[in-house]
Amino acid sequence: MAKTMNVSLVAADREVWSGKATVVNASTVEGEIGILADHTPVLSVLAAGQIDVRTEDDGHWVAATNGGFVSVANNEVRLLCEHAEISYESNFDEAKRKLDEKLAESGEA
C-alpha cells in the first residue's frame, strides 16, 4: 500500500476538500510540482490551472484554481486559493467551467 499524506484544498469561502492522498500534482509559477508522502518542505505560488489528486482509496479528482499557494511540511499539503472548483469525474474542463462561472458571478472574470 502506498504511503499517504494529509491534503487540504481551501478556497477563500470554504474548504473544498480534505483527506488522505498518495499523490498531488499542481502547477506553480516555477513549473509543475509532484508531491508524494514525506516530501521535503516547500512553499510555492500556485499558477492558475489544474490540481490533480490521487486519494488513498484509489480515487482521483481534479480542481481548477485561479492561483494561490501550496505549502508542504510534516507530511501535510495545503493548497490555498482564492477560488477553486473540483470535479470528481477527473474532468478538468468541467472544473474550469465551474470556476469561470463562479468568477463571472462575482465580477472577477
C-alpha positions in Angstrom: 0.0 0.0 0.0 1.3 3.4 -0.9 2.2 5.9 1.8 -0.3 8.7 2.3 -0.3 12.4 3.4 -2.9 14.8 4.6 -4.1 17.1 1.9 -6.5 20.1 2.0 -7.7 22.3 -0.7 -9.1 25.6 0.7 -10.8 28.4 -1.1 -11.4 31.8 0.5 -15.0 30.9 1.1 -14.8 27.2 2.1 -12.8 24.1 2.5 -13.2 22.4 -0.9 -11.7 19.0 0.0 -9.5 17.4 2.7 -8.4 13.9 3.2 -5.6 11.5 2.6 -3.8 11.2 -0.7 -0.9 9.4 -2.3 0.0 12.0 -5.0 -0.7 15.7 -5.6 0.3 17.3 -8.9 0.0 21.1 -9.3 1.2 24.0 -11.5 3.3 26.6 -9.8 4.7 29.8 -11.3 8.1 28.0 -11.4 6.7 24.8 -13.1 5.0 21.6 -12.3 5.3 20.0 -8.9 4.6 16.4 -7.9 4.2 15.7 -4.2 4.4 12.3 -2.6 4.3 11.3 1.1 7.3 12.5 3.1 8.1 15.3 0.6 10.7 17.8 1.6 9.1 21.1 2.9 8.1 23.5 0.1 6.3 26.8 0.0 5.4 28.0 -3.6 3.0 30.2 -5.5 0.4 28.2 -7.5 -0.3 29.3 -11.1 -3.8 29.4 -12.3 -4.6 26.0 -13.6 -5.1 22.4 -12.6 -4.5 20.5 -9.4 -4.6 16.7 -9.7 -5.0 14.5 -6.6 -4.9 10.7 -6.2 -6.7 9.7 -3.0 -5.8 6.8 -0.6 -8.7 4.7 -1.8 -7.5 4.9 -5.5 -9.9 7.8 -6.2 -9.0 10.7 -8.4 -10.2 14.3 -8.7 -9.0 17.5 -10.4 -9.6 21.1 -9.5 -9.4 24.3 -11.4 -7.9 27.3 -9.5 -7.1 30.8 -10.2 -3.8 30.6 -8.4 -2.8 30.7 -4.7 -0.2 29.0 -2.6 1.0 25.4 -1.8 2.6 24.5 1.5 4.2 21.1 2.1 5.5 20.3 5.6 5.3 17.4 8.1 3.5 15.1 5.6 0.7 17.7 5.1 -0.1 19.5 1.8 -2.1 22.7 2.0 -3.4 24.2 -1.2 -4.8 27.7 -0.6 -6.7 29.5 -3.3 -9.0 32.4 -3.6 -11.3 30.4 -5.9 -11.3 26.6 -6.6 -13.8 24.2 -8.2 -13.4 20.5 -8.1 -14.5 17.7 -10.4 -14.7 14.2 -9.0 -15.0 12.8 -12.5 -11.5 13.9 -13.1 -12.7 16.3 -15.8 -10.6 19.5 -15.7 -12.8 21.1 -18.4 -15.8 20.7 -16.1 -13.9 22.1 -13.1 -12.7 25.0 -15.2 -16.2 25.8 -16.4 -17.5 25.9 -12.8 -14.6 28.2 -11.8 -15.3 30.5 -14.7 -19.0 30.7 -13.8 -18.2 31.5 -10.2 -15.7 34.2 -11.2 -18.2 35.7 -13.6 -20.9 35.8 -10.9 -18.5 37.6 -8.6 -17.4 40.0 -11.3 -13.8 38.8 -11.2 -13.7 37.1 -14.6 
